[in-house]
Amino acid sequence: MLKNFLNNIKPKFEKGGRFSFLHFTFEAFESFLYVPGKVTSQGAHIRDPLDMKRAMSMVIIALVPCALFGMYNVGYQHFSVKGLLAEQGFWDIFIFGLSKIVPLFVVSYVVGLGIEFAFAEIRKHEVNEGFLVSGFLIPLISPPDIPLWMLALATAFAVIIGKEIFGGTGMNIWNPALLARAFMFFAYPHKMSGDDVWVSDAISGPTPLANASQNVVDLLPEANDLFWGLIPGSVGETSKFCILLGAVVLLWTRVASFRTMFAVIFGGGLLAFILNVCGVTDVTVSQQLLMGGFMFGAVFMATDPVTSANTGTGRWIYGFLTGIIAVVIRVFNPAYPEGMMLSILLMNTFAPLIDYVVVESNIRKRKRRNEIKQRV
C-alpha cells in the first residue's frame, strides 16, 4: 500500500510536476524506505549488499543500547540527587529520562536533515544518508540538559562547516558529531565545562574526569560503577557494557575496523600504564579506559570510515596515536579533562597524511623488490 502511494504521487515530484522543486527531497524519503533500483545488472562490477543505507542502519542499531541506557541513567541521576530514587519505579525513572532526551534527538534531526535537504535542492543532488548516524550521535555525546537552541546551533555548524562546504557525506575531513560537541565546548564553556555535567534541572556535580584531572582518586567511582554506567556524564557515554554491545555489532557486521578500535584502546592503555607506574598520575589503566568518552570514542567515533585512516597499517597508527593523545591531554592539561574529542579531531586532520605515508612506503618497497628481481 505504501509503495503504491509513493508511485502515485511520484510524478508530481518529477520534472514538470507541481512539486518538481522538491524532487530530491522526495527521492530521499523514497530511498530511505525502499532500496533504490539503481543497481548494476550486467557487466564487470564489484557488488556488495552493504550499501551506505545498510551501513548507517547497522551503526544506529549498535547505538540503540547506549541511547536506551542513557535515558534511564538521566532519570536515575535526577531522582538520586533529589533523594527520591527509592520512591520511583523503573518506568518512572525511564520515562523522565525519555522526556529529557527525545527533544535532543528531535532538534538534532530536524535541524540537520533540514539543512541537508536544503543543500540537496540547491545543488540538485541526492540526499545522502550520512546524517542518520551523525544526528543520532550528537545527542548521545551532549549533556542531557544542554539548551535546545544551543544544540541546534551546534548541529547547524557541524552540518554546514563540517560537511557541506567540503561537498557533503564522504568528503568531510572531521567527524561532524564531534565538531558539534567542539562547537558547544568552546563557544559555551559554561554549559559544557569539563568540571560539571548537568544531570537534572539546575543540579550538577563533578564528573569522574574532573576528579581524575586533579588526581583526586579517592572520589573516583569503582570500576564496576564505571563499567555499568550509573554515574553522571553525557547521555550515551557512561555505560561501557552497552558500548561493548555496540562494538560487537559493528565488528560482526564489519562496519567498523577492529584495527582502529583495538589500537585506540591499546595506545591509551599503554600510556596510562606507563604514567601510573612512573607516578605521574594515580589513575589506573582501567579507570582511564572506563572514564568519560574514551570507550565511546574508540568504538563509534575513531572508527568513522570517512574521517579515519583507510589503509590497514594506517588504521593501527591512527588508532594508537588517538589513544595516546587522549591520555596525554587528560593527564597534562586539566583544562580539558575529556581528551578524546580533541584527540580524534586532531587525528582526523592527519589521517590522510598517514595513509599517504603508508601507501608511499608500500610503493617504495615494491619498487625495491622489482629491482632485486630484475638484477637476479
N, C-alpha and C positions, 0 to 999 in steps of 0.2 A: 504493500500500500504506500509506504514511504517512497519507494523507488518510483512508482507510478506518479506520485505527486511531484517529485522533482523533475521527471521527464515532461510533465505537462507544463510546468512553469519555466522550464529551461529556455524555450525560445524567446521569452521576454527579456532574458539577460544576454542573448546573443547579439551580434552586430545587427543593427536595425531595429532591435526590440525596444520596448518602452524603457526598460531599465538597463540598457546596454552599458551605461557608465558604471554599473556595479557588477560587471561581468566577472572580474577576478575575485570579488568578494563571494559571489555565488559559487564559483568554482572551488574556492577554499572550503566552504561548508560541504559541498558535494564530495570532494576528495577526502574530507575528514570522515564522512560517513561510509563511503564506499571506495574500494581500490580503483584508481583511475584505469581506463582502458588503454593508456599509453604505454604499452609494454612491447618488447620485441617478440616477434613471432617467427622470424626466419633469419638466415644469415649467421655470420660468425659474431656472437655476442657473449659477454660474460653475464650469466643470470644468477641472481641472488634473491631469495624470497625476503630477506631482511632489508626492506627499503627504509627511508627516513621515518615514515609514519610508524612503522613497527618498532624501529629502534627507539623512537621517542616514547612510544607506549610502554615499552619494557622499562624504561627509566622511571616513568610515572608509577608503574606498578611497584618498582623497587622502593620508591619514596613513600608509598602509602603507609607502611607501618610506622615510619618516623612521624608522619603527619597525625595519625590517629593517637599515637602515644603523646605527641606534643599537646594535643587538645586536652587529654586527660591531665597531663602534668601542669598545664596552666591553671586548671581548676584546683588541682591538688595544692599547688603553691599558694593560691589565693586563700583557700579555706584554712590551710595550715598556718599562714601568717595571721589570719583573723582569729585563730583559735577555735574554729568551728568544724574542723575536719571530722571529729568523731560523730557529729550530728548529720553528716552527709552520706548518702549512698553513692554507689559507683556512677549511676546515671546522672545524679545531681552534679557531681564533680565534672563528668564528661561534658554535659550539656552547657555548663558555664564556660568551659574551655572552648567548646564549639562556637558559642556566641561571640567569643573574642577573636577566634582565628578565621572563621568564614569570611568576615568583612575584609581581612587582609588578602585572601585569595580573590575575592570579587574585584577589589581595586586593582590588584596586580594584573589580572587577565583583561579587565575592561580597558585599562589604560594601555597596556602593552599590545594587545591584539588590535585595539582601535588604531593605534599608530601604525602597526604593520599593515592593516587593511588600507589605510590612507596612502601609505607609501606604495603599496601594490597598485592601487588605482592610478596614482600619479605617474608611476614609472611604467605602467602597463605590463606587469609581470605577475606570475603566480605568487600566492601567499605560501610561504614555507612553514613547515610545522615546528621549526626550531624553538619558537617561544612557548610551545606547550610545556617544555621542561623548565625553561627559564622562569616562566610565570608561576610554576609550582615551587621552584627553589627559593625565589625571593622571599615569600612569607616565612619559609622554614628557617632562614638564616637571619630573621629580624626578631627583635624583642616583641613580645605579644602585645604590649601597649604602645607601640610606635604609632604616632598620629597618622591617620589615613592620608591626609594631604601630603605629608612628608613621604610616605611610601609611594604615592602617585608621582611626585616629582622625581624620586629616585628611579622608579620604573621607566619614566619617560626619558630620563638621562641615559639609562642603560640601553634602551632600545635605539634611541636616535644617535647618541655619541658612540655607543659600544658596538652597534650592529649596522644600522642603515647607512651611515656615512662611509662604511667600508664596503658596502654592496649587499648587505643582508646576511642571512644564515649561511654559514660555511666560509664567510670571508672575514669574520671578526677576529681581531687579534687577542682581545681579552675576554674572559668569561663574563657574559652580561650580568648574571646574577651577582657575582662578586663586585662588579662595577656599581651595581645598585647599592650594595652594602657599603662600599667605599665612599660613595657619594653621601650617604647618610652619616657615616662615621666622621668624615672631615667637614661636611657642611653644617651638621647639627651635633657636635660632640656632646652637648648637654643631654641629648636624648640617646646617644649611642656610646656613652662613656664605657671604658673598659672596667671601671670600678663598680658600676651598678648596672644591673639588668632588671627591667621592670617585670614584676611577677604578678601584680594586681594593681587596681586603681590606687594611685598615689602611695604605693608601698614598694620599696625597693630594698635590695640587700646586696652585699658583696658577693661576687661570684667566686668560684674556686680559683679562676685565673687571677683575679685581683689579689687574693691572698698569696697565691704562688709567686706573683711578681714581687711581692715584698718578703718572700721566703718565710711566710708565716705558715709553716707546715702543720702546726697543731690544729689549725682551723680548717684544714682541707677535709672534705668528705672521705669516708672509707672507700676503698677500691670497689667494694660491692655496690655502694650507692652510685659511684661514678659510672659503673657498668650498666646498671638498670635504668638510671637516669632520673630519679625523683629528686632533682636538685634544680635550683634556679639556672636559667640560661635561655638562649634563643630557642624558638619553637621546636625545631626538628633536630637539634644537635645534641640533646642531653642523653638519650638512650643509645648506648653503644650496642646493645643487643639488637635493637631494631635496625641500626645501621649495618650490622653484620648480616642480618636477614636480607637487606637490600643488596649487599655485596655479593651474596650467594646468587641472587637473581641475575645480577649484571655479569658475573663471571660464567654462570651456567649458560646464559644466552649469548655470551661472547660480545656483549655490547660494550663492555669496558675492558681495558687491558690489565691483566694481572701483573704485568711488569711494572707499570706505573704505580698501581695500588700498593704492591708489596715494597717497592723501592722507597716510597714515601714513608711507610711505617718503619722500614729498616734504617733509613737515614736519620729520622727523628729519634728513634730508639737508641741508635748507636751514640749519637752526640749527647743525648740525655744521660746515658750510662757513663760516658767519659766525664761529663761535668759533675755528675753525682759522686763518682769515685775521687775526683780531684778536689772535692769540697767546695766547688763554685756555687752549687745550689744543693739544698737538702731535698728537693723534689725528686721523687724516684722516677724510674723509667715508666712504670705502669701509670703513675699519676700524670706524667707529661702526655702520654698517648691517649689517656681517657678523659682528660680535661678539655673543656671548650669544644671548638670545632675541628680538632685535629683529625679525628677519625672520619667525620662527615666530609671534610675537605679531601681526605685521601681517597675516599670511596666515590663521591659524587662530583667533586669539583676538579681535582687534579686529573681525573681520567677523561675529561671532556675531549672528544676526538678532534675538535676543531682547534682548540687553543693549546693543546699539549703537543709534545713531540710525537711523530708518527713512525719513526724508524724503531726497530726493535732495540738496538743499543741505545738510541736516543731516549727511549722511554725509561730505561734504567737510570741514565744520567739525570734526566729531567726529574724523575721522582725522588731520587736520592738527594739532590740539591734542594728540592722543595721541602723535604722533611728536615734537613739540616738548618736551612734558613729560618724555618718556622720556630725551631727551638732557640736559635740564636736571638731572634727578636724577642721571644718570650723572656729569656733569661737576662739579656743585657740591655733591654730597652723597656723599663717599667711603664713608659707612657703608652705602649701598645701591648698589653698583656696577651691579646689574641694575635699571634703572629702568622696564623695560617692564611688569612686573607691576603696580607701583603706579600707573603712568600709565593703564593700561587700566581698572583698578578705579576710579580716580578719575573717568575719563570715562564709565564705566558709570553712575556716580551722576548725572552731568549730562546724559546722553543724552536723557532725557525733557524736560528744560528746553530743550535745543537744538531738539528737534522742536517744542515748544510755541512758541518764539520764531519759528521758520521759518513755521509754519502761521499764526500771528497776523499776521506780516508779509505773507504772501500774501493774507490776508483783507483787510487794510487797503488793499493795492494794488488789489484787485478792487473794493473799495468806491469808491476814488477814480476808477477807470476808469468805473464805472457812473454816478457823479455827473457826470463830464465828459460822458458820452454824453447824459444827461438834459438837461443845460444846452444842449447843441448841438441 
